[in-house]
Amino acid sequence: MLAGCGTVDLYTNLDQQEANRIVATLMRHGIPAERIAGKDGHFSVTVGEKAFAEAMRVLDENGLPHTEFKTFGDVFKKDGLVSSPTQERAQMIFALSQELSRTISGIDGVLSARVHLVLPENDPLRQQLIPSSASVFIRHRANAPIDNLVPQVKMLVANGVAGLSYDKVSVVLAPVEASGTTESADPGYESFMGVWVHHDSMGQVAGAFYIMLIIILGLAGALVATILRQRQRPYPLGKALPVKSP
């Protein structure tokens, strides 16, 4: 199907697991996709030009591709330069946000998660200290019971950041209604006898099907006619025997 029309790159520079996950998700929604390996060990996913918009919608509903979060090792990678205290503090806050976001994204039903931390640099000599706070945004499947996990998420964030209290963590949930597999099929394809066929090939496939149907019906009719003629053929009568007079 992909060879019959132009193809476009949907995503590039993917690892093998993420590329397989994207292709499998698109195929479950009736959208043909192909995984192509690159020379650098990364993969790209291609779809037909007419399927591009629908493929992007399906992947967006399923939270694909997954967000790549930075680890502490990535943030504090040694580059030979001496960091200032302000820079190190900003890097620490960013690393904490990335680690917490990655942890929450691993919950079943969560499509994506973001954790925003506000950790003010308080002066010990000040009488009124500004408390730390955090905001968590979770985009999840509508049928996933994420509402029941909000207290655990708040506890996870509060315990993961020093000086952050439970009541200073807010969680915003954004449910996503997923479309059905049949309704979300690629608009560039139509279902013919239970098989997804591209619009450009629909006439040829339908024509071949009806020709085969006519041939089968013709053969069946000829067979029935032959059987009926054999049944209607008169049987020859034998010679009449002479009748003896009494």
C-alpha positions as CSV (number, residue, x, y, z in Angstrom):
1,M,0.0,0.0,0.0
2,L,2.8,2.4,0.9
3,A,4.5,1.7,-2.5
4,G,1.4,2.8,-4.3
5,C,1.6,6.4,-3.1
6,G,4.2,8.9,-1.9
7,T,5.6,8.4,1.6
8,V,6.8,11.0,4.1
9,D,8.9,10.7,7.3
10,L,6.7,10.8,10.4
11,Y,9.6,10.7,12.9
12,T,13.3,10.3,12.6
13,N,16.2,9.6,15.0
14,L,14.3,7.1,17.0
15,D,15.6,4.1,18.9
16,Q,14.4,0.6,17.9
17,Q,11.9,0.2,20.7
18,E,10.2,3.6,20.1
19,A,10.0,3.0,16.4
20,N,8.4,-0.4,16.9
21,R,6.0,1.1,19.4
22,I,4.9,3.8,16.9
23,V,4.5,1.3,14.0
24,A,2.5,-1.1,16.1
25,T,0.2,1.7,17.3
26,L,-0.4,2.9,13.8
27,M,-1.1,-0.6,12.4
28,R,-3.6,-1.2,15.2
29,H,-5.5,1.9,14.0
30,G,-5.5,0.7,10.3
31,I,-2.7,3.0,9.2
32,P,0.1,1.3,7.2
33,A,3.6,2.4,8.4
34,E,7.1,1.3,7.8
35,R,10.2,1.4,10.0
36,I,13.5,2.2,8.2
37,A,16.9,1.7,9.8
38,G,19.5,4.4,9.4
39,K,23.3,4.0,9.2
40,D,23.8,5.6,12.7
41,G,21.7,2.9,14.4
42,H,18.6,5.1,14.7
43,F,15.3,4.5,12.9
44,S,12.7,6.5,11.1
45,V,9.0,5.8,10.6
46,T,7.3,6.6,7.3
47,V,3.6,6.7,6.3
48,G,1.7,7.6,3.1
49,E,1.3,11.3,2.4
50,K,-2.5,11.1,2.7
51,A,-2.1,9.3,6.1
52,F,0.2,11.9,7.6
53,A,-2.4,14.0,9.4
54,E,-4.4,11.0,10.8
55,A,-1.1,9.3,11.9
56,M,-0.1,12.4,13.8
57,R,-3.5,12.5,15.5
58,V,-3.3,8.9,16.5
59,L,0.2,9.2,17.9
60,D,-0.8,12.4,19.8
61,E,-3.7,10.5,21.4
62,N,-1.4,7.8,22.5
63,G,1.4,10.0,23.8
64,L,3.9,8.9,21.2
65,P,6.8,9.3,20.8
66,H,7.6,9.3,24.4
67,T,9.4,12.4,25.8
68,E,13.1,11.9,26.5
69,F,13.9,13.1,29.9
70,K,17.4,14.2,31.1
71,T,19.0,12.3,33.9
72,F,21.3,13.7,36.6
73,G,24.3,12.4,34.7
74,D,23.2,14.3,31.5
75,V,22.5,17.5,33.3
76,F,25.8,17.5,35.3
77,K,28.0,16.2,32.5
78,K,31.5,17.4,33.0
79,D,32.5,19.8,30.3
80,G,35.7,21.2,31.8
81,L,34.0,24.5,32.8
82,V,33.5,25.7,36.3
83,S,29.8,26.4,37.0
84,S,28.6,29.2,39.1
85,P,26.4,28.5,42.2
86,T,23.4,30.0,40.4
87,Q,24.0,27.8,37.4
88,E,24.4,24.7,39.6
89,R,21.2,25.5,41.4
90,A,19.3,25.9,38.2
91,Q,20.7,22.6,36.9
92,M,19.7,20.9,40.1
93,I,16.1,22.1,39.9
94,F,15.9,21.1,36.2
95,A,17.3,17.6,37.0
96,L,14.8,17.1,39.8
97,S,12.0,18.1,37.5
98,Q,13.2,15.7,34.8
99,E,13.5,12.8,37.1
100,L,10.1,13.3,38.7
101,S,8.5,13.8,35.3
102,R,10.0,10.5,34.0
103,T,8.8,8.6,37.1
104,I,5.2,9.9,36.8
105,S,5.2,9.2,33.0
106,G,5.8,5.5,33.9
107,I,2.4,5.2,35.5
108,D,0.0,3.0,33.5
109,G,-2.4,5.2,31.6
110,V,-0.2,8.4,31.7
111,L,0.5,9.7,28.2
112,S,2.8,12.6,29.3
113,A,3.8,14.3,32.6
114,R,5.5,17.6,33.5
115,V,6.7,18.7,36.9
116,H,7.5,22.3,37.5
117,L,9.4,23.1,40.7
118,V,9.7,26.5,42.4
119,L,12.5,26.4,45.0
120,P,13.3,29.9,46.1
121,E,16.7,30.7,47.5
122,N,15.8,32.0,50.9
123,D,18.1,34.0,53.1
124,P,18.5,32.4,56.5
125,L,18.4,35.9,58.1
126,R,15.0,36.7,56.7
127,Q,12.0,36.4,59.1
128,Q,9.6,35.2,56.5
129,L,10.8,32.4,54.3
130,I,9.1,31.7,50.9
131,P,7.9,28.1,50.8
132,S,8.8,25.8,48.0
133,S,6.0,24.6,45.6
134,A,5.5,22.3,42.7
135,S,2.9,22.0,39.9
136,V,2.3,18.6,38.2
137,F,0.6,18.4,34.8
138,I,-0.6,14.9,33.8
139,R,-2.1,14.1,30.4
140,H,-3.7,10.6,30.6
141,R,-6.2,8.3,29.0
142,A,-9.7,9.1,30.0
143,N,-10.4,5.5,31.0
144,A,-7.4,5.3,33.3
145,P,-8.2,5.8,37.1
146,I,-5.5,8.5,37.5
147,D,-7.8,10.5,39.9
148,N,-7.3,7.8,42.5
149,L,-3.5,8.2,42.3
150,V,-3.4,12.0,42.9
151,P,-2.5,11.7,46.6
152,Q,0.3,9.2,45.8
153,V,1.6,11.6,43.1
154,K,1.6,14.5,45.5
155,M,3.4,12.4,48.1
156,L,6.0,11.2,45.5
157,V,6.8,14.8,44.5
158,A,6.9,16.1,48.1
159,N,9.2,13.4,49.3
160,G,11.4,13.7,46.2
161,V,12.3,17.4,46.9
162,A,13.9,18.6,50.1
163,G,11.8,21.3,51.9
164,L,8.7,20.7,49.9
165,S,5.4,20.0,51.8
166,Y,2.5,17.9,50.6
167,D,0.0,20.8,50.6
168,K,2.3,22.8,48.3
169,V,2.0,20.3,45.5
170,S,-0.8,20.8,42.9
171,V,-1.8,18.3,40.3
172,V,-3.7,19.1,37.1
173,L,-5.2,16.2,35.1
174,A,-6.0,16.4,31.4
175,P,-8.0,13.3,30.2
176,V,-7.7,12.3,26.6
177,E,-10.6,10.5,24.9
178,A,-9.2,7.9,22.5
179,S,-11.0,7.2,19.3
180,G,-12.0,3.7,18.3
181,T,-9.9,1.7,16.0
182,T,-12.5,1.6,13.2
183,E,-13.4,5.2,13.4
184,S,-9.8,6.3,13.5
185,A,-8.8,4.5,10.3
186,D,-6.7,6.5,7.8
187,P,-9.1,8.6,5.7
188,G,-6.9,7.7,2.7
189,Y,-8.1,4.1,2.9
190,E,-11.5,2.5,2.8
191,S,-12.7,-0.8,4.0
192,F,-13.7,-3.3,1.3
193,M,-15.0,-6.6,2.4
194,G,-13.1,-6.2,5.7
195,V,-9.8,-5.2,4.0
196,W,-8.4,-1.7,4.1
197,V,-7.7,-0.5,0.6
198,H,-6.3,2.8,-0.6
199,H,-8.6,5.1,-2.5
200,D,-6.4,4.9,-5.6
201,S,-6.7,1.1,-5.7
202,M,-10.3,0.8,-4.7
203,G,-11.6,0.7,-8.4
204,Q,-9.1,-2.0,-9.4
205,V,-9.8,-4.1,-6.3
206,A,-13.6,-3.8,-6.7
207,G,-13.4,-4.5,-10.4
208,A,-11.4,-7.6,-9.9
209,F,-13.7,-8.8,-7.1
210,Y,-16.8,-8.3,-9.2
211,I,-15.2,-10.0,-12.3
212,M,-14.4,-13.0,-10.1
213,L,-17.9,-13.0,-8.7
214,I,-19.4,-13.0,-12.2
215,I,-17.2,-15.9,-13.3
216,I,-18.1,-17.9,-10.2
217,L,-21.8,-17.2,-10.7
218,G,-21.6,-18.1,-14.4
219,L,-19.9,-21.4,-13.7
220,A,-22.4,-22.2,-11.0
221,G,-25.3,-21.4,-13.4
222,A,-23.8,-23.6,-16.1
223,L,-23.5,-26.4,-13.7
224,V,-27.1,-26.1,-12.5
225,A,-28.4,-25.9,-16.1
226,T,-26.5,-29.1,-17.0
227,I,-27.9,-31.0,-14.0
228,L,-31.5,-29.8,-14.9
229,R,-31.1,-30.9,-18.5
230,Q,-29.9,-34.4,-17.4
231,R,-32.9,-34.7,-15.2
232,Q,-35.4,-33.6,-17.9
233,R,-34.0,-36.0,-20.6
234,P,-36.7,-38.7,-21.5
235,Y,-35.6,-42.3,-20.8
236,P,-36.0,-44.6,-23.9
237,L,-38.8,-47.2,-23.7
238,G,-38.0,-50.8,-24.4
239,K,-39.8,-52.9,-27.1
240,A,-43.3,-53.9,-26.2
241,L,-43.8,-57.6,-25.5
242,P,-46.4,-59.4,-27.6
243,V,-49.7,-60.0,-25.8
244,K,-50.9,-63.6,-26.0
245,S,-54.5,-64.2,-26.7
246,P,-56.4,-66.3,-24.2
